[in-house]
Amino acid sequence: MISAVKGMNDLFGRRAMRWGRMEEDIRRIVENANFTEFRTPILEEIALFKRGVGETTDVVQKEMYDFLDKKGRHVAMRPEGTASVVRAFIEHGIAMNEPMPFKLYYIGPFFRYERPQKGRYRQFHQLGIEIFGDETPQMDAEMIFTACRVLEHFKIDYEVHINSIGCKECRPAYREKLVEYFSSKKEHLCEDCQKRIDTNPLRLLDCKTCNPKAKYHDIPVMTDNLCGSCDTHFKQLKDALEIFHVNGIIDPFIVRGLDYYTRTAFEIVANTGGSQNAVAGGGRYDNLVSDIGGPDTPATGFAMGLERLFDLISEDFYTEPLISAGYALCDEAVDDLVHFAKHMSHHPVRFFADYKPKKFKKALQKADKAGAEFMFIIGEDEAKDKKILMKNLNTGEQKLFGQHEVILIVNELLNYESGKFSATKV
């Protein structure tokens, strides 16, 4: 038997229904905040991620799915969304052709080769928010507030952790302080962090393996080493978050895993008590557009892991849609059922037809197995009189309608579903 590739999952049945409804709700929330959908291809040239994400990051060095295509071009399956969006922003001249700030969102699959665990897979899905052409800390705050609105919609308890990781002016001096501090402790660090001292010392702050921040309490922090401009930016960010009623907890060890971040960095963690509770994160990346070859364009954004989010949403947050099923009990009824199915397809109800003539008991068994709450029967008498029998499988109540009275039938179903939905919310 051929099985799914490890870390890449199938989705069907009730879980697929809940996932689809989750995406619908997310789209509505972010579109109401004036974000428009943006789609990029899954395959990109590997140079994009080396240049945008950073050659020294774990994503590029260890986790990307990359290969040579049939013409020998080195391509990669996108491990994150921002670099691809920036590439498209430059390629299509959006800075010249669209009003700024340009606010977009994307929902889709991404790929990283890492150990699969709960809420973290090799094919995973993200909501991404990106805003181009606005350098203000207030826009950072609005972006973080948008992430909070998504979580609040799904009734998820969370905390927002914020930090400033400085800019090109103040970060180099801080980087040297980290190198000096950790060089004397090198033998107590994990193998990856020993390399990071020379290649990417900021990543020492959030290492989950040797966890330096838990061992040492006098590690230099960026917020004590900000230049005047970054310090003002961070203070204004905190003020704006307060206006949005977002309680931002200052966490000097949030640095994010990608090289392109500047100034604002944040994570949102769900209060679940577990270790894998980060559900969203992002920050400002004012230099990335120019680093990839575009015009100087300030930008900010975040990504939210949808598998993590999905696992946090209560099972009963979405109710099962009402299902009704139609059955023909004789050959003469089949064409009538076809007509009925056609007319039902024009209305906002979930209905399916089974055209194989069968006994009533068999139809009842099939309707029950399919999870139908109503069944519609056309037998010999109904076919002759152009009638259809509607049976409520929960109460046993039966009603006879003319086959043309579809509007009355649909209203019955919608009223029943509305009453059932209201009852579950009491």
Salt bridges, closest charged atoms under 4 A:
GLU23 OE1 - ARG27 NH2 3.79
ASP25 OD1 - ARG28 NH1 3.11
ASP25 OD2 - HIS153 NE2 2.87
GLU37 OE2 - ARG27 NH1 2.90
GLU37 OE2 - ARG39 NE 3.20
GLU44 OE2 - ARG87 NH2 2.73
ASP58 OD2 - ARG196 NH2 2.82
GLU63 OE1 - ARG112 NH1 3.82
ASP66 OD2 - HIS74 NE2 2.72
ASP69 OD2 - ARG73 NE 2.78
GLU91 OE1 - ARG87 NH1 2.98
GLU114 OE2 - ARG120 NE 3.18
ASP140 OD2 - HIS233 NE2 3.83
ASP140 OD1 - ARG284 NH2 2.69
GLU142 OE2 - LYS103 NZ 2.78
GLU159 OE1 - HIS161 NE2 3.06
GLU176 OE2 - ARG175 NH1 3.81
GLU187 OE2 - HIS188 NE2 3.68
GLU191 OE2 - LYS195 NZ 3.91
ASP192 OD2 - LYS62 NZ 2.61
ASP206 OD1 - ARG203 NE 3.19
ASP231 OD2 - LYS235 NZ 3.26
ASP251 OD2 - HIS161 ND1 3.28
GLU267 OE2 - ARG256 NH1 3.09
ASP286 OD1 - ARG284 NH1 2.71
GLU307 OE2 - HIS125 ND1 2.75
ASP311 OD2 - LYS118 NZ 3.72
GLU315 OE1 - ARG14 NE 3.51
GLU315 OE2 - ARG18 NH1 3.42
GLU320 OE2 - ARG14 NH1 3.43
ASP336 OD1 - LYS386 NZ 2.85
ASP354 OD1 - LYS358 NZ 3.08
ASP354 OD2 - LYS366 NZ 2.75
GLU373 OE2 - LYS420 NZ 2.44
GLU412 OE2 - LYS399 NZ 2.75
